[in-house]
């Protein structure tokens, strides 16, 4: 049972593999939710509703990018990224030193 992953680990692995898709999905859901919320407020002009939705979506995007940066930093520190890309590197370059 040591090979079974927790739900958090599998979600983190998916986010690592699909960073741009994650940020884009968060942005799209943020702007859709913001537009839905702003459209429920009847005393605002349409242009103000759209501006508020865009500002909310920008905040969601910044949060998603910060989260992706944290995941990238964690992968770099844990060595998981090195293991993932090691299969693409030639073996002779691992221990070579240039003078």
N, C-alpha and C positions, 0 to 999 in steps of 0.2 A: 504493500500500500504506500510505499515511499514515493512511487512515481505519480500518484494521483495529485492533481493540482487543486488548490482551493479556487473558489470562484474569483476572488480578488486577483490571484496570480494569472488566471486565464484572461481576465479582462485587461490587466496590465500588459500582458503579452500581445493582445490584439491591438491595444493602443500604440504600443511600440512599433508594430508592423504597419499600422495605418494612421500615422499622425495627421496627415493632411485631411484625410476623410473624417477623422474625429473632430478636428477644428472646424471644418466646413459644416458638418452635421450640427455641431453646437451652435455655430453662427446662424444656420438656417432655422433651427428650432427656437433660438433666442429671438430672432426678428419676427417669426410667426407668432410666438407667444406675446411679444410686445405689441404687435399690431392688433392682435385679438383683444388684449387688455385696453389699449388706447381707443379702439373702436367702441368699447363699451362705455366710454365717457362721452356723453352727448354734447357737452358745452365747450368742445375744442374744435378749432379749425382743422381741416384735413392735412394741411401742410405741417401744422404743429404735431399732429399725431404721427406723421411719417418721420419727422425729425426726431421725435422721442424714441420711436422704434429703432431708428438707425443708431442713436446714441447707446441704447440698451444693447444692441447687437455688437457694437464696438467693445463695450465692457465685457460681454460674454466671450468675444474673440480674444481679448487680452488675457482673460482668465484661462482660456483653453491653451493659449500659447505658453503661459507661465506653467501650466500643468504639464505640457509636453516637454518644456525645458527641465522640469523637475524629474520627469521620467528618464529623459536623456542623461541627466547628471547621475541619477541612480544607476543606470545601466553602465555608464562609464566607470563609476567607482566600484561597482560589483564585478566588473569584468565580463558581464553577459554579452556586451556588444562585441568584445574581442572574440569570444567563442563563436558568435554568430557569423562573423566575417572571416574567421580563420580558414574556412574551407575554400575561400576564393584566393587566398594568398599562396604564392609558391613557397615550398618548404625551404629551399635554399636561401631565402632572404631572411629567415628568422634569426640566424646567428651570424650573419655576415657583418663585418665592420669595414668601413672605408677609411683609408689612411689619408 
